[in-house]
Amino acid sequence: MRRCVSCRQLCDRTLLWRVIRLAAGGIALDQGMGRSAYLCPSGGCLDDARRKKRLQRALRCQVADSIVDALELRLRTSAASGSEAR
């Protein structure tokens, strides 16, 4: 069980997005060793995390806008594929 840094809800970690501050430096998504922060795959949590700098606070480093943009792209593609399945 992991907690979303935005809404603080406890969920199974397989249902959350993982953002990692790598031990060697830099930020990665989903895989790697280092300090991790988890985020719900929802627009509200992503917007809140961006506005209130929740990822930066949890990872204790700067998170590039490109990382948040990549998560936003994931959200849009998953929403698009979900609507096509109906």
Helices and strands as residue ranges (DSSP letters): E 2-3, E 10-11, G 13-15, E 17-22, E 27-29, E 34-39, H 43-51, H 54-59, H 65-84
